Amino acid sequence: MPAWLVKVIFTRIFKALKKRREWKQMEDYVNKPNELDKQMKQVQKNLNNCLKYNEDLEKEVAILRKDSHPPIFGKSDIRKIEKRLKKLERKKGD
């Protein structure tokens, strides 16, 4: 067998093995869990917990709004009360 033919066959076999090894590494990287996958799962878990907590807070706010009453005094009532207090303080000072 000529040397050049052996060299061609060897290089093709070597390239095929190299591609197969690279393919295997890429397949392992894609299919097997790695550090970033673990971090992403933790981030998703934390996000779900935050969303659940936010939802619970929104429910509590809705309940508080439903149970609360409107303000007793309006802005004009507050102004009248402030004037009355000032007037009483002036009388007390005299």
Secondary structure, 3 states (H helix, E strand, C coil): CCHHHHHHHHHHHHHHHHHHHHHHHHHHHHHCCCHHHHHHHHHHHHHHHHHHHHHHHHHHHHHHHHHCCCCCCCHHHHHHHHHHHHHHHHHHHC
